[in-house]
Amino acid sequence: MVNLPSAFVVVVGEFATLSPWHLGHVLIAIVTTIALFHRLEHGRRRRRKSLWPVAPGALPLVGHSLSLSNPEEFSRTLEDWADAIRPEHGAYEISLLGRRWVILCRTESVMAALRLRPNRVRRADVVGMVLGSLGADGMFSAEGDVWKSERRIVAPALNARSVNDYLPMIKAVAGRLVRKWHEAGEGATVTANEDLGKCSLDVASLVILGTDLDSLGSERSIGAENIHTLFKCAHKRSISPVAYWKIPFVGQQLDGGGAASKKLFRWIHMLIQDYRMNGSKKKTIMSKTVDMVDQETSKLNEHRMAGNLFTLILGGSETVGMAMTSCLWELAIDQTGLQDEIFQEISCLHTTLDQLSMDDLSEGLPKLKSLYFEAIAGILVLG
């Protein structure tokens, strides 16, 4: 018989009294600690002089992870660092749990990197891993030949001629936002970033799937809640030191991502099948993609098609929402007269929202378009 140390027996006894839920949290904490020390040692071995300035506030082991733990403050934190550092070459560096990331914060550097896609510049491996863990296998997590093949199928639904088909839906949601803020009354306080986020999600659901979530007008939209949950899960998983979602049986439920993903994909598959059976007069990204796949007998199966639609909703709504919020903030704090210039630009269109055309948007609003492009460029982050 083996005599075990008394301390070991006590520890094992304490573990035996824990509920499965608490035991799972303890095991995650242990694995996380081991992974952190492993990542730290790995980082020490690979450490070399940085080519770019480093963001302030890095902590031992975790680096800048705690500063970026809140998804709603993520882009603002990156922007604040860029303003504080003012890097000469439009790039600076952060550390997330021992892994180095380069943040591009100038339009020229972002465009230079995008021109090297997909051969010389690729997305970080964690992007594909996280999206795959949520079932979102598609073009936005693919690389190389797979990316080229799927881009050829999805891209036509996003060209300028196709965007003109989506304009009525975009104007309908924009009208809701205007009415909501107008009905709030002069001097009222509105949560602009929340409403703009809902606005972009409603546009995305209509344009991509032809389904109106109406999260702007509804106090509780189940579809919108699932998408919001998945965005938070993607953020948490992307900066987690361990792949906790791979823990058997409970991993996908720890952050709610598993349940939300199943509900969303069940909904998308239902919409695809309904369109194939009954068709629709409404032109959406889903309908155009399904038609393209069916006509060309493409190798893009329904699972990857749903994955592409999912990532378009998730990434598109979040990016557009942040860009609109950024534009509104810049106009609010502007001291150069840009707000008045854009107001005059809009006034000179001499048209209503219902009558607004693609030509008006593309040719009649150069200053507003430039402001929006700057906001979009500021959101793009290269890891």
Rosetta blueprint (number, residue, H / E / L):
1 M L
2 V L
3 N L
4 L L
5 P L
6 S H
7 A H
8 F H
9 V H
10 V H
11 V H
12 V H
13 G H
14 E H
15 F H
16 A H
17 T H
18 L L
19 S L
20 P H
21 W H
22 H H
23 L H
24 G H
25 H H
26 V H
27 L H
28 I H
29 A H
30 I H
31 V H
32 T H
33 T H
34 I H
35 A H
36 L H
37 F H
38 H H
39 R H
40 L H
41 E H
42 H H
43 G H
44 R H
45 R H
46 R H
47 R L
48 R L
49 K L
50 S L
51 L L
52 W L
53 P L
54 V E
55 A L
56 P L
57 G L
58 A L
59 L E
60 P L
61 L L
62 V L
63 G E
64 H L
65 S L
66 L H
67 S H
68 L H
69 S L
70 N L
71 P H
72 E H
73 E H
74 F H
75 S H
76 R H
77 T H
78 L H
79 E H
80 D H
81 W H
82 A H
83 D H
84 A H
85 I H
86 R L
87 P L
88 E L
89 H L
90 G L
91 A E
92 Y E
93 E E
94 I E
95 S E
96 L E
97 L L
98 G L
99 R E
100 R E
101 W E
102 V E
103 I E
104 L E
105 C L
106 R L
107 T H
108 E H
109 S H
110 V H
111 M H
112 A H
113 A H
114 L H
115 R L
116 L L
117 R L
118 P L
119 N L
120 R L
121 V L
122 R L
123 R L
124 A L
125 D H
126 V H
127 V H
128 G H
129 M H
130 V H
131 L H
132 G H
133 S H
134 L L
135 G L
136 A L
137 D L
138 G L
139 M H
140 F H
141 S H
142 A L
143 E L
144 G H
145 D H
146 V H
147 W H
148 K H
149 S H
150 E H
151 R H
152 R H
153 I H
154 V H
155 A H
156 P H
157 A H
158 L H
159 N L
160 A H
161 R H
162 S H
163 V H
164 N H
165 D H
166 Y H
167 L H
168 P H
169 M H
170 I H
171 K H
172 A H
173 V H
174 A H
175 G H
176 R H
177 L H
178 V H
179 R H
180 K H
181 W H
182 H H
183 E H
184 A L
185 G L
186 E L
187 G L
188 A L
189 T L
190 V L
191 T L
192 A H
193 N H
194 E H
195 D H
196 L H
197 G H
198 K H
199 C H
200 S H
201 L H
202 D H
203 V H
204 A H
205 S H
206 L H
207 V H
208 I H
209 L H
210 G L
211 T L
212 D L
213 L L
214 D L
215 S L
216 L L
217 G L
218 S L
219 E L
220 R L
221 S L
222 I H
223 G H
224 A H
225 E H
226 N H
227 I H
228 H H
229 T H
230 L H
231 F H
232 K H
233 C H
234 A H
235 H H
236 K H
237 R H
238 S H
239 I H
240 S L
241 P L
242 V L
243 A L
244 Y H
245 W H
246 K H
247 I L
248 P L
249 F L
250 V L
251 G H
252 Q H
253 Q H
254 L L
255 D L
256 G L
257 G H
258 G H
259 A H
260 A H
261 S H
262 K H
263 K H
264 L H
265 F H
266 R H
267 W H
268 I H
269 H H
270 M H
271 L H
272 I H
273 Q H
274 D H
275 Y H
276 R H
277 M H
278 N H
279 G L
280 S L
281 K L
282 K L
283 K L
284 T L
285 I H
286 M H
287 S H
288 K H
289 T H
290 V H
291 D H
292 M H
293 V H
294 D H
295 Q H
296 E H
297 T L
298 S L
299 K L
300 L L
301 N L
302 E H
303 H H
304 R H
305 M H
306 A H
307 G H
308 N H
309 L H
310 F H
311 T H
312 L H
313 I H
314 L H
315 G H
316 G H
317 S H
318 E H
319 T H
320 V H
321 G H
322 M H
323 A H
324 M H
325 T H
326 S H
327 C H
328 L H
329 W H
330 E H
331 L H
332 A H
333 I H
334 D L
335 Q L
336 T L
337 G L
338 L H
339 Q H
340 D H
341 E H
342 I H
343 F H
344 Q H
345 E H
346 I H
347 S H
348 C L
349 L L
350 H L
351 T L
352 T L
353 L L
354 D L
355 Q L
356 L L
357 S L
358 M H
359 D H
360 D H
361 L H
362 S H
363 E H
364 G L
365 L L
366 P H
367 K H
368 L H
369 K H
370 S H
371 L H
372 Y H
373 F H
374 E H
375 A H
376 I H
377 A H
378 G H
379 I H
380 L L
381 V L
382 L L
383 G L
